[in-house]
Amino acid sequence: MPELPEVEGVVRDLKPIVEGKTIEKVALSSVIFASNEAGKQAIVKNMEPQLFEQLLQNRTILEIKRRSKYIFFMLENEGESFVLVNHLGMSGAWFVVNDVLEITEEKFRKHVHAIFTLSTGELLVYSDIRRFGELRFLKEIADHPPLLKMAPEPFDEDACAYFLAQSEKLKYANKPIKEVIMDGQVISGCGNIYATEALFNMGIHPGRKTNRISQARKEALFQVICDVLQESIDSGGSTISDYRSINGGAGTMQHRLKMYGKKECLACGTETNSMVIGGRTSVYCPYCQK
């Protein structure tokens, strides 16, 4: 699943191309319509697909920004503000093309689920192979309450203090530290990849209970998480499996990872172990991480 650095890369690439342009027309895939008719909500959430198509017409994209792992398209029409919220899920990707056939990878071209025709004639295309992504059209962020529960951005001044305070709450204190730092209400945007890397860099076992880590060490861990996230942002994110930046662009952070997906510890040569924490497979070195 794309994490903060990958989503940041998508936003940075979209902004200069899409901001200031108006959505003239929206076309959703037959899969979205069929899902809705079956009582499910594939990709387009809490709204009839037909209404979604209608309401997005003639909205100008004033700004695109990231919040945690979400992309916010800030929209305006005749002085009235709206927001299109996107979560990429496991395999969501954006393309800006003149024709869908310009999408070079067939797996993305075959799974196009939303086409936004822009005032310039370009197509802003959302593709999602596994359909775990989300598109929500809202009047304001508060209309989807879970968005208000996200932790501060990790680079914000108060983010470390927030993390320390959250980690001491009863609901988190007795959980494995890996599960806690992957919780978006504790730290924004840190998922399995970068939690794995940060814990390895700190020499902390992913299953260690949070209340068995000193405050000083948790402070150091938070800084390492920020460092890993920033390194990945600078590297264009990790292109693993189905993640792409816009128009199929790839990052290079996957070549810098020291523990995620490794069979052998790069530091000591020991065979890595794995365990399931918070529903995700956690790889670690049984010698280096205690």
TIFIDO-279338 format. One record per residue: y, z, x of N, C-alpha, C in turn; residue number from 1. Coordinates in steps of 0.2 Angstrom, whole numbers, plus 5000, padded with zeros to 4 digits. Layout:
BEGIN
PT   n_py   n_pz   n_px   ca_py   ca_pz   ca_px   c_py   c_pz   c_px     n
PT      Y      Z      X       Y       Z       X      Y      Z      X   NUM
...
This chain:
BEGIN
PT   n_py   n_pz   n_px   ca_py   ca_pz   ca_px   c_py   c_pz   c_px     n
PT   4994   5000   5004    5000    5000    5000   5006   5000   5004     1
PT   5011   4996   5003    5017    4996    5007   5021   5002   5007     2
PT   5023   5005   5012    5026    5011    5013   5034   5010   5014     3
PT   5037   5015   5015    5045    5015    5016   5047   5009   5021     4
PT   5044   5008   5027    5046    5003    5031   5045   4996   5029     5
PT   5040   4995   5025    5038    4988    5023   5043   4987   5017     6
PT   5044   4992   5013    5049    4990    5007   5056   4989   5010     7
PT   5058   4993   5015    5064    4992    5018   5065   4985   5021     8
PT   5060   4983   5024    5060    4976    5026   5061   4971   5021     9
PT   5057   4971   5015    5058    4967    5010   5065   4967   5007    10
PT   5068   4973   5006    5075    4974    5004   5080   4970   5009    11
PT   5079   4972   5015    5084    4969    5020   5084   4961   5020    12
PT   5078   4958   5019    5077    4951    5019   5080   4948   5012    13
PT   5079   4951   5007    5081    4949    5000   5089   4949   4999    14
PT   5092   4954   5002    5099    4955    5001   5103   4949   5002    15
PT   5103   4947   5008    5108    4941    5010   5106   4935   5006    16
PT   5100   4934   5003    5098    4928    4999   5100   4928   4992    17
PT   5099   4934   4989    5099    4935    4982   5105   4939   4979    18
PT   5108   4943   4983    5114    4947    4980   5119   4942   4978    19
PT   5122   4944   4972    5128    4940    4970   5126   4934   4965    20
PT   5119   4933   4965    5117    4927    4961   5115   4930   4954    21
PT   5115   4925   4949    5113    4927    4942   5107   4924   4940    22
PT   5103   4929   4936    5096    4927    4934   5098   4923   4927    23
PT   5096   4916   4927    5097    4912    4922   5091   4912   4917    24
PT   5085   4913   4920    5079    4912    4915   5074   4916   4919    25
PT   5069   4919   4915    5063    4923    4917   5057   4920   4914    26
PT   5052   4919   4918    5045    4917    4915   5040   4921   4918    27
PT   5036   4924   4913    5031    4929    4915   5024   4925   4915    28
PT   5019   4927   4918    5013    4924    4918   5009   4926   4912    29
PT   5004   4921   4910    5000    4922    4905   4996   4929   4905    30
PT   4994   4931   4911    4991    4937    4913   4994   4943   4910    31
PT   5001   4943   4911    5005    4949    4908   5005   4949   4901    32
PT   5006   4943   4898    5006    4942    4890   4999   4945   4888    33
PT   4993   4942   4891    4987    4944    4888   4985   4951   4889    34
PT   4988   4954   4895    4987    4961    4896   4990   4965   4890    35
PT   4996   4963   4889    5000    4967    4884   4997   4966   4877    36
PT   4994   4961   4875    4991    4960    4869   4985   4964   4868    37
PT   4982   4965   4874    4976    4969    4874   4977   4977   4874    38
PT   4983   4979   4874    4985    4986    4874   4986   4989   4881    39
PT   4987   4984   4886    4988    4987    4893   4995   4984   4895    40
PT   4996   4986   4901    5003    4984    4903   5003   4982   4911    41
PT   5000   4976   4912    5000    4974    4919   5007   4972   4921    42
PT   5009   4975   4926    5015    4974    4930   5021   4976   4926    43
PT   5023   4972   4920    5029    4974    4916   5027   4980   4912    44
PT   5031   4985   4913    5029    4992    4910   5034   4994   4904    45
PT   5032   4997   4899    5036    5000    4894   5040   4995   4890    46
PT   5038   4989   4890    5042    4983    4887   5038   4977   4885    47
PT   5039   4974   4879    5035    4968    4877   5038   4963   4882    48
PT   5033   4959   4885    5035    4953    4889   5040   4949   4887    49
PT   5040   4947   4880    5045    4942    4878   5052   4946   4878    50
PT   5052   4952   4877    5059    4956    4877   5061   4956   4884    51
PT   5057   4957   4889    5058    4958    4896   5061   4951   4898    52
PT   5058   4946   4896    5061    4939    4898   5068   4938   4895    53
PT   5069   4940   4889    5076    4939    4886   5081   4944   4889    54
PT   5079   4950   4890    5084    4955    4893   5087   4953   4900    55
PT   5082   4950   4904    5084    4949    4911   5089   4943   4911    56
PT   5089   4939   4906    5093    4933    4907   5101   4934   4907    57
PT   5104   4930   4911    5111    4931    4912   5113   4938   4915    58
PT   5109   4941   4919    5111    4947    4923   5112   4945   4930    59
PT   5118   4947   4933    5120    4946    4940   5117   4951   4944    60
PT   5114   4950   4950    5111    4954    4954   5117   4957   4959    61
PT   5120   4962   4957    5125    4965    4961   5123   4967   4968    62
PT   5117   4971   4968    5115    4974    4974   5107   4975   4974    63
PT   5104   4975   4980    5097    4977    4980   5097   4982   4985    64
PT   5093   4988   4983    5092    4993    4988   5086   4997   4987    65
PT   5084   5000   4992    5077    5004    4992   5078   5011   4991    66
PT   5074   5014   4987    5073    5021    4986   5066   5023   4987    67
PT   5064   5027   4992    5057    5028    4994   5053   5022   4994    68
PT   5048   5021   4990    5044    5015    4990   5046   5010   4985    69
PT   5052   5011   4981    5054    5007    4976   5060   5002   4978    70
PT   5060   4997   4975    5066    4992    4975   5070   4992   4969    71
PT   5076   4993   4970    5081    4993    4964   5085   4987   4964    72
PT   5085   4983   4959    5089    4977    4958   5095   4980   4953    73
PT   5101   4981   4956    5106    4983    4952   5109   4977   4949    74
PT   5109   4977   4942    5111    4971    4938   5118   4973   4934    75
PT   5121   4967   4932    5127    4968    4928   5128   4962   4923    76
PT   5130   4963   4917    5132    4958    4913   5138   4960   4908    77
PT   5143   4956   4909    5149    4958    4905   5151   4965   4906    78
PT   5151   4968   4912    5153    4975    4913   5148   4980   4912    79
PT   5142   4978   4909    5137    4983    4908   5132   4983   4913    80
PT   5130   4989   4915    5125    4990    4921   5118   4991   4919    81
PT   5113   4988   4923    5106    4989    4921   5103   4989   4928    82
PT   5096   4991   4928    5093    4991    4934   5086   4988   4933    83
PT   5083   4984   4937    5076    4981    4937   5073   4985   4943    84
PT   5068   4989   4941    5064    4993    4946   5058   4990   4948    85
PT   5056   4989   4954    5050    4986    4957   5046   4991   4961    86
PT   5040   4992   4960    5035    4995    4965   5030   4989   4967    87
PT   5029   4988   4973    5025    4983    4976   5017   4984   4975    88
PT   5016   4991   4973    5009    4992    4972   5005   4991   4978    89
PT   4999   4988   4978    4995    4987    4984   4996   4980   4987    90
PT   4998   4975   4983    4999    4968    4985   5005   4964   4983    91
PT   5010   4968   4980    5016    4964    4978   5020   4961   4983    92
PT   5023   4955   4982    5026    4951    4987   5032   4947   4983    93
PT   5037   4946   4987    5043    4942    4984   5044   4936   4988    94
PT   5046   4931   4985    5047    4924    4988   5054   4921   4985    95
PT   5058   4918   4989    5063    4914    4987   5062   4907   4989    96
PT   5061   4903   4984    5059    4896    4985   5062   4891   4980    97
PT   5062   4885   4982    5064    4880    4977   5058   4877   4972    98
PT   5052   4879   4974    5046    4877    4970   5041   4881   4972    99
PT   5037   4884   4967    5031    4888    4969   5026   4885   4974   100
PT   5026   4879   4974    5021    4876    4979   5024   4877   4986   101
PT   5030   4879   4987    5032    4881    4994   5029   4888   4997   102
PT   5026   4891   4992    5022    4898    4994   5016   4895   4998   103
PT   5016   4897   5005    5011    4894    5009   5004   4897   5008   104
PT   5003   4903   5007    4997    4907    5006   4994   4906   4999   105
PT   4989   4903   4998    4986    4902    4992   4985   4908   4988   106
PT   4983   4913   4991    4981    4919    4987   4988   4922   4984   107
PT   4994   4921   4986    5000    4923    4983   5002   4918   4978   108
PT   5001   4911   4980    5003    4906    4975   4999   4906   4969   109
PT   4992   4908   4969    4988    4909    4963   4990   4915   4959   110
PT   4993   4920   4961    4994    4926    4958   5002   4927   4957   111
PT   5005   4922   4955    5013    4923    4953   5013   4925   4946   112
PT   5017   4931   4945    5017    4934    4939   5024   4934   4936   113
PT   5029   4933   4940    5036    4933    4937   5040   4928   4941   114
PT   5044   4923   4938    5048    4919    4941   5055   4919   4938   115
PT   5060   4921   4942    5067    4922    4940   5071   4916   4943   116
PT   5073   4912   4938    5077    4906    4940   5084   4908   4941   117
PT   5087   4907   4947    5093    4909    4949   5099   4904   4947   118
PT   5105   4906   4947    5110    4902    4946   5111   4896   4951   119
PT   5108   4897   4957    5109    4892    4962   5103   4887   4962   120
PT   5098   4888   4957    5093    4884    4956   5086   4886   4960   121
PT   5087   4891   4964    5082    4894    4968   5077   4898   4963   122
PT   5071   4899   4965    5067    4903    4961   5065   4910   4965   123
PT   5067   4916   4962    5065    4922    4965   5058   4924   4961   124
PT   5053   4924   4966    5046    4924    4963   5043   4931   4965   125
PT   5039   4934   4960    5036    4940    4961   5028   4938   4961   126
PT   5024   4939   4966    5017    4938    4966   5014   4945   4967   127
PT   5008   4945   4964    5004    4952    4965   4997   4951   4964   128
PT   4993   4950   4969    4986    4948    4969   4982   4953   4965   129
PT   4983   4960   4966    4979    4965    4963   4982   4968   4957   130
PT   4988   4966   4955    4992    4968    4949   4993   4975   4948   131
PT   4994   4979   4954    4995    4986    4954   5003   4988   4954   132
PT   5007   4982   4955    5014    4983    4956   5017   4984   4949   133
PT   5023   4986   4949    5027    4987    4943   5034   4983   4943   134
PT   5036   4981   4937    5043    4979    4935   5045   4983   4929   135
PT   5051   4986   4930    5053    4990    4924   5061   4988   4923   136
PT   5063   4986   4917    5070    4985    4916   5073   4991   4912   137
PT   5078   4994   4915    5080    5000    4913   5088   5000   4912   138
PT   5090   5004   4908    5098    5004    4907   5100   5008   4913   139
PT   5097   5014   4915    5098    5018    4921   5092   5021   4923   140
PT   5093   5023   4930    5087    5026    4933   5084   5032   4929   141
PT   5088   5036   4926    5086    5042    4922   5081   5040   4916   142
PT   5081   5034   4914    5077    5032    4909   5069   5032   4911   143
PT   5068   5032   4917    5061    5033    4920   5061   5040   4924   144
PT   5060   5045   4921    5061    5052    4924   5057   5053   4930   145
PT   5051   5050   4932    5048    5051    4938   5052   5049   4944   146
PT   5057   5044   4943    5061    5042    4948   5066   5047   4951   147
PT   5067   5052   4946    5072    5058    4948   5068   5063   4952   148
PT   5062   5063   4952    5058    5068    4956   5057   5067   4963   149
PT   5059   5061   4965    5057    5059    4972   5061   5063   4977   150
PT   5058   5065   4983    5061    5069    4988   5067   5065   4991   151
PT   5072   5068   4995    5077    5065    4998   5074   5059   5003   152
PT   5078   5054   5004    5076    5050    5009   5075   5054   5016   153
PT   5070   5052   5020    5068    5056    5026   5074   5056   5031   154
PT   5078   5051   5031    5083    5051    5036   5090   5055   5033   155
PT   5089   5057   5027    5095    5061    5025   5096   5068   5028   156
PT   5102   5070   5028    5103    5076    5032   5099   5082   5029   157
PT   5098   5083   5023    5095    5088    5020   5087   5087   5019   158
PT   5084   5082   5021    5078    5080    5020   5073   5085   5023   159
PT   5074   5087   5029    5069    5092    5033   5069   5099   5029   160
PT   5075   5101   5028    5075    5108    5024   5072   5107   5018   161
PT   5072   5102   5014    5069    5101    5008   5061   5101   5009   162
PT   5059   5097   5014    5052    5097    5016   5049   5104   5017   163
PT   5053   5108   5021    5051    5114    5023   5050   5119   5017   164
PT   5055   5118   5012    5055    5122    5006   5049   5120   5002   165
PT   5048   5114   5001    5043    5111    4996   5036   5114   4999   166
PT   5035   5113   5006    5029    5115    5009   5027   5122   5008   167
PT   5032   5126   5007    5030    5133    5006   5029   5135   4999   168
PT   5029   5131   4994    5028    5132    4987   5020   5133   4986   169
PT   5018   5137   4981    5011    5138    4980   5007   5132   4979   170
PT   5010   5127   4976    5007    5121    4974   5005   5116   4980   171
PT   5009   5118   4986    5007    5114    4992   5005   5118   4997   172
PT   5006   5124   4998    5004    5128    5003   4997   5128   5005   173
PT   4993   5128   5000    4985    5128    5002   4982   5121   5002   174
PT   4986   5116   5002    4984    5109    5002   4983   5107   5009   175
PT   4979   5102   5011    4979    5099    5017   4986   5096   5019   176
PT   4988   5097   5025    4995    5094    5027   4995   5087   5026   177
PT   4990   5083   5027    4990    5076    5025   4992   5074   5018   178
PT   4989   5078   5014    4990    5077    5007   4997   5078   5005   179
PT   5000   5084   5008    5007    5086    5007   5012   5081   5009   180
PT   5011   5078   5015    5016    5074    5017   5016   5067   5014   181
PT   5010   5065   5011    5010    5059    5007   5013   5060   5000   182
PT   5014   5066   4998    5017    5067    4991   5024   5065   4991   183
PT   5026   5060   4987    5033    5058    4987   5038   5063   4984   184
PT   5036   5068   4982    5040    5074    4980   5042   5079   4985   185
PT   5038   5077   4991    5039    5082    4997   5043   5078   5002   186
PT   5040   5072   5004    5044    5067    5008   5043   5060   5005   187
PT   5049   5057   5005    5049    5050    5002   5047   5045   5007   188
PT   5042   5041   5004    5040    5035    5008   5035   5035   5013   189
PT   5032   5041   5014    5027    5042    5019   5020   5041   5016   190
PT   5016   5036   5017    5010    5035    5014   5004   5036   5020   191
PT   4998   5033   5018    4993    5035    5022   4993   5032   5030   192
PT   4997   5026   5031    4997    5024    5037   5001   5028   5042   193
PT   5007   5030   5040    5012    5034    5044   5011   5041   5044   194
PT   5007   5044   5039    5005    5051    5039   5000   5051   5044   195
PT   4995   5046   5045    4990    5046    5050   4993   5046   5057   196
PT   4998   5042   5058    5001    5041    5064   5004   5047   5066   197
PT   5008   5050   5062    5012    5056    5064   5008   5062   5065   198
PT   5003   5063   5061    4998    5069    5063   4995   5068   5069   199
PT   4993   5062   5071    4990    5060    5077   4994   5062   5083   200
PT   5001   5059   5082    5006    5061    5088   5007   5068   5089   201
PT   5006   5072   5083    5007    5079    5084   5001   5083   5086   202
PT   4995   5080   5086    4989    5083    5087   4987   5088   5082   203
PT   4989   5086   5075    4987    5090    5070   4981   5087   5066   204
PT   4976   5091   5064    4971    5089    5060   4973   5087   5053   205
PT   4971   5082   5050    4974    5080    5043   4972   5085   5038   206
PT   4966   5088   5039    4964    5093    5034   4966   5100   5035   207
PT   4970   5101   5040    4973    5108    5041   4977   5110   5035   208
PT   4976   5116   5033    4980    5119    5027   4988   5119   5029   209
PT   4992   5118   5025    4999    5118    5026   5002   5125   5028   210
PT   4999   5130   5025    5001    5137    5026   4998   5139   5033   211
PT   4994   5135   5037    4992    5137    5043   4996   5133   5049   212
PT   5001   5130   5047    5006    5127    5052   5012   5131   5052   213
PT   5015   5133   5058    5021    5136    5058   5027   5132   5056   214
PT   5032   5135   5055    5038    5132    5053   5041   5128   5058   215
PT   5041   5130   5064    5043    5126    5070   5039   5120   5071   216
PT   5032   5120   5070    5028    5114    5070   5029   5110   5065   217
PT   5030   5112   5059    5032    5108    5053   5039   5104   5054   218
PT   5043   5108   5057    5050    5104    5058   5049   5099   5063   219
PT   5045   5100   5069    5043    5095    5073   5039   5089   5070   220
PT   5035   5091   5066    5031    5085    5062   5035   5081   5058   221
PT   5040   5084   5055    5045    5080    5051   5049   5075   5055   222
PT   5051   5077   5061    5055    5073    5065   5050   5067   5068   223
PT   5044   5069   5069    5039    5064    5071   5038   5058   5066   224
PT   5038   5061   5059    5037    5056    5054   5043   5052   5054   225
PT   5049   5054   5054    5055    5050    5054   5055   5045   5060   226
PT   5053   5047   5066    5052    5043    5072   5047   5037   5070   227
PT   5042   5039   5068    5037    5034    5066   5039   5029   5061   228
PT   5042   5031   5056    5045    5027    5050   5050   5022   5053   229
PT   5055   5025   5058    5060    5021    5061   5057   5016   5065   230
PT   5052   5018   5069    5049    5013    5074   5046   5007   5070   231
PT   5043   5009   5064    5040    5003    5060   5045   4999   5056   232
PT   5051   5002   5054    5057    4998    5052   5059   4993   5057   233
PT   5060   4996   5063    5062    4991    5068   5057   4986   5070   234
PT   5051   4987   5068    5045    4982    5070   5044   4978   5064   235
PT   5048   4978   5058    5046    4974    5053   5041   4976   5048   236
PT   5038   4983   5049    5033    4986    5045   5026   4983   5048   237
PT   5021   4986   5045    5014    4984    5046   5011   4979   5042   238
PT   5009   4973   5044    5006    4968    5040   4999   4969   5040   239
PT   4996   4973   5035    4989    4975    5035   4987   4972   5028   240
PT   4981   4969   5028    4979    4966    5021   4984   4961   5018   241
PT   4986   4963   5012    4990    4959    5008   4998   4960   5009   242
PT   5000   4964   5013    5007    4965    5014   5011   4959   5017   243
PT   5016   4957   5014    5021    4952    5017   5028   4954   5015   244
PT   5032   4952   5020    5039    4953    5018   5041   4946   5014   245
PT   5047   4945   5013    5048    4939    5008   5046   4933   5012   246
PT   5044   4928   5007    5042    4921    5010   5036   4922   5015   247
PT   5032   4927   5014    5026    4927    5019   5027   4930   5026   248
PT   5033   4933   5027    5035    4935    5034   5030   4941   5035   249
PT   5029   4942   5042    5024    4947    5044   5028   4952   5049   250
PT   5026   4958   5049    5028    4963    5053   5024   4964   5059   251
PT   5026   4968   5064    5021    4969    5070   5019   4976   5071   252
PT   5021   4981   5067    5019    4988    5068   5012   4989   5069   253
PT   5008   4985   5065    5001    4986    5066   4998   4985   5073   254
PT   5002   4982   5077    4999    4982    5084   5001   4988   5088   255
PT   5005   4992   5085    5008    4998    5088   5004   5005   5086   256
PT   5000   5004   5081    4997    5010    5078   4992   5013   5083   257
PT   4992   5019   5083    4987    5023    5088   4981   5026   5085   258
PT   4981   5027   5078    4975    5030    5075   4973   5027   5069   259
PT   4978   5024   5065    4976    5022    5058   4971   5016   5059   260
PT   4965   5016   5056    4960    5011    5056   4957   5010   5063   261
PT   4957   5015   5067    4954    5015    5074   4947   5018   5074   262
PT   4943   5015   5077    4936    5017    5078   4935   5022   5084   263
PT   4940   5022   5088    4940    5026    5095   4947   5028   5096   264
PT   4948   5034   5098    4954    5037    5100   4957   5034   5106   265
PT   4963   5031   5106    4966    5028    5111   4968   5032   5117   266
PT   4969   5039   5115    4971    5044    5120   4965   5046   5124   267
PT   4959   5048   5121    4954    5051    5125   4947   5047   5124   268
PT   4947   5042   5120    4941    5038    5120   4935   5041   5115   269
PT   4937   5046   5112    4932    5049    5108   4931   5045   5101   270
PT   4925   5044   5098    4924    5041    5092   4928   5045   5087   271
PT   4932   5041   5083    4936    5044    5077   4931   5046   5071   272
PT   4933   5051   5068    4930    5054    5062   4935   5052   5056   273
PT   4932   5052   5050    4936    5051    5044   4934   5056   5038   274
PT   4939   5057   5034    4937    5061    5028   4942   5059   5023   275
PT   4940   5060   5016    4945    5058    5011   4949   5064   5009   276
PT   4956   5063   5009    4961    5068    5008   4966   5065   5003   277
PT   4967   5068   4997    4971    5065    4992   4970   5058   4990   278
PT   4963   5057   4990    4961    5051    4987   4961   5045   4993   279
PT   4963   5047   4999    4964    5041    5004   4960   5043   5010   280
PT   4957   5038   5013    4953    5039    5019   4957   5041   5025   281
PT   4956   5047   5028    4960    5049    5033   4956   5049   5040   282
PT   4959   5045   5045    4955    5044    5051   4959   5049   5056   283
PT   4955   5052   5060    4958    5057    5065   4953   5057   5071   284
PT   4956   5060   5077    4952    5061    5083   4950   5069   5082   285
PT   4943   5070   5082    4941    5077    5082   4942   5081   5089   286
PT   4944   5077   5094    4946    5081    5100   4953   5082   5101   287
PT   4957   5077   5099    4964    5078    5100   4968   5081   5094   288
PT   4965   5081   5088    4968    5084    5083   4965   5091   5080   289
PT   4968   5096   5080    4965    5103    5078   4969   5106   5072   290
